[in-house]
Amino acid sequence: RSIHETVIAGWSKIYQPNDRLGYGNQISILPLNESQVSKNPSEIDTNFDSDEELLAEFGDLWDAAEELWDRYQDAPAFERYVSADFLEVARSLVKLREQAFVFLEWGSGLGVNTIMASRLGFEAYGIEADGTLVEHSEELADAYGPKARFVQGSFIPDEFEWRPADHDEVNRTVIDLPAGYAELDMELRDFDLIYAYPWPNEHTLYHSIIRQFARSDALLLSYDA
């Protein structure tokens, strides 16, 4: 099935199943069902940027994550850690609050995006391969978003069928861990909003996972930089 993409930055493109997403500075929403997105996200009015209290709270969260990075960036746990533009992710989540309710972050790192999703009203979960990052995430969640939940594991379901012909390439994603869904007592189809920051050349892999296991009305929110 085709994946239809709406890019918040202002571009619209349609990708067939075997196409690869290019790398650029953009946030993308990929509905598996084109009718799932009721309107252009850029047309949805929100008061997020005028919510000074929430912005201040998120600012404290971002600062706390930055402090962890400054302190531990040379530690093995941070070898694969890359942060996104948290403000842009938050703006995107605000625009999706009426279209999705159960959020999952693939490769949640320090958990900032999952915590923001929790504070914005989503039932929010993060799956992260590194146990140390999961511990940091839980500490940040205790302070800024106690309802967010994190588990260690792979976001790739154990039953995933690798299809080299579909260009299911792996760059830096950890693939030698059991999937984290069992610990959550959930499956990928239980989530209607999945956030990911794909490594270069891994977009097709992410799409393959979505096509094989996600619910038909799920949204994939991706960050590229």
N, C-alpha and C positions, 0 to 999 in steps of 0.2 A: 504494500500500500504506500501511497505517496505521503510525504510529510510536508505540510503547508506551514510556512514560516512567516510570522509577522515580526518585523524588527522595530523595536521601540525607537531607535535612532532616526527612523523615518523612511527606511527602504523596505520594499516588499519583494520577496523572491519566492519561487516555488521550486523545491528540490525533489527530484525523483528518488526512489529508494537507494540507488547506487551512487548518487551524487555526493560529493564531499563539501562540507561548509568551508568557506575560506576563512582565514584568520584575519580579523580586523578589530577595531575598537568599537564593540557593539554589544548590546543586550538583545537577545532573541527570545521570542516566545514561539514554541512549536506545538500547535495543537495537532493531535492525531486525527481529529475530526474538524474540518474547516469551520463548521457551524458552531463549534464550541466557543470561539471568541465572538462575543456579541457585538463588539464595536472596536474600532481602532484604538489601541491603548493610549495613543497620543491625544485622543479626544476625551478621555476620561478625566474629569476634574477632581483633584484631591487637594486637601489642605495640609498635606504632610509637611511641606517646607515651611509652613507658617505655624506648625505645632512646635513651639519653642521648647516646651518641656520634654517632648519625646525626642526631638533632635539633640537636646542636651544630654539626655540619657544615653542615646546611641553614641554620641560623641565620647562619653565616658567609656563606653564599651569598646569603641575603636581604639581609644588611647590605651586601655588596659591590654588589648591584643597587641598593640605596637610595642608596649613595654615588654611583653613576653618575647616578642620577636627580637628586640634589642638585646635581651638577656640571654636568649638560648639559640640564636640563629646559627651558631656553629655546631650545635648538638645534632646527633644523627637523626633525631625525630623530625628535624626541620629541613632535611635534605630535599624533600618533595613538597614542602609547604610554599604555596604562592597565594597571596591575598588578592581579592578583587577590589573593585571600586565600591566600597560598602554603601555609599550614599546612593549610587545608581541602582544597586540591587534593592535597597530599601524602597526607592521610588517605584521600582517595578513590582515589588510585592504589594505595595499599597494599591496599585492599579488592578491587581488580580484577586483582591479580597472577596469580591462578589462572585468570582468564577471558580474558585478552588478553596479547599478547606483543610486538606491533610497534606502537609509539606514534607518532602524528603530531600536532604542534601547528600549528594554523592561525593565522597571525599571531603568531609566537613571540616578538616583542618582544626582550627581553634574554635570552630563552632559559631562564629560571629553571625553568619547569615541565618543559621537555624535559630539562634537566640532572637534575632530581629523578627523572624517569621512568627515565633512564639509570642513576642510582645505585640505583634500586629494582629493577633487573634487566630492564627493558624494552629492546628495541632501539629507540632513540629518535631522532626526527628533528623538525626545526622548519623551517617555511617562513615567511619574513618578507619583506615588500615593500621595506623600507628597508635598503640596504646597510650603512649605519653601524651599525644595530642588530645586523645579522648579525655584523659585526666584534666588537662588544662581547660578543655571545653566545659567539663562538668563544674570546674571551679568558677569559670566565667558565668555559667548558667545560674549557679547559686546566687551570684551577685546581681545579675541583670535579666535573667529569664528563667526562673526556676522550673517552668513547665516543659522546657526543651529537654529532649532525651537523646542520649548519644550511646552508640555501641561500637565496639571494635569489630572489624571484619571487612569483607569485600562487598562492594555494591553490585557485583556481577552475580546474578543468581547461580546457584550450583548446577542447575539444569540447563544453563545457557549453551546453545549449540554454536560452536565457532564455525564460521563460514568464510574461509579465506577468499573464496570467489566473490564475496560481497565486500572485500577489503576490510575485514575485521582486524585491523592492526592494533598492536599495543606499543605505546611509546614508553611511558613511565608508570602507568597504572599498575598497582600491585594485584597480581592474579593468583598468588599461591596461598591465599587465606580462604577459609570457609566464608560463605556469604553471611552478612549480618542480620538478615531478615528473621531467622529463627529466634534469635535472642530478643527481637522486638515482638515476636509472636505475630508477625505480619508477613505479607507478600507484597511484591512490587505493585500488584494490581489494587492494593488497598490505598494507594496514594494518588491524588489527582493533580498534584503539582510537584515536579521533580526539578531540582536545581543542580546544575553541574557547570564546572569550569574545565572543559576538555583540554587535555594535552594536545599539542600539534599532531595531526594525522589520526587522532582518535575519535573524531566526530562520527564517522561511520559506525564504529564499534558501539558508541553510545546509542545511536539510532537503532542499531540491530537489537540491542537489549530492550529498548522501548517497544519495538515492534513485536518482539517475542513474548513480553511479559506484562507490559503496562495495560491498564484499562483503556477502553476505546476513547474515553473522553478526557484522558490525562493530558496535561500540559508539560512540556519540557522547557524550562527557563534556563538559557545558557548564557554564560559570560565569556567573551573573547577579548583578548588584549594583545 
